[in-house]
Amino acid sequence: MDTIIQLFHPSHPFFYVIIAWSLIWKGIALWHAARHQQLIWFIVLFIVNTVSILEIIYLLFMKPKTKGAR
């Protein structure tokens, strides 16, 4: 248990990897939600922080499908 707590301490480099990972996925998911005018998803993704689990689920399953491949 102490090892896990040490990983999330700001002095450990893994802490910053998690923050970068989360910010990248959150940014991508928020951009897609705003682009597709999905206000509810935008608000939920903006407020809830799940270390990018919710953002990845949204990007994989919930965003609208485009008709043509670009």
Secondary structure as UniProt FT lines:
FT   HELIX           2..7
FT   TURN            10..11
FT   HELIX           13..35
FT   TURN            36..37
FT   HELIX           39..47
FT   TURN            51..52
FT   HELIX           53..57
FT   HELIX           58..62
//
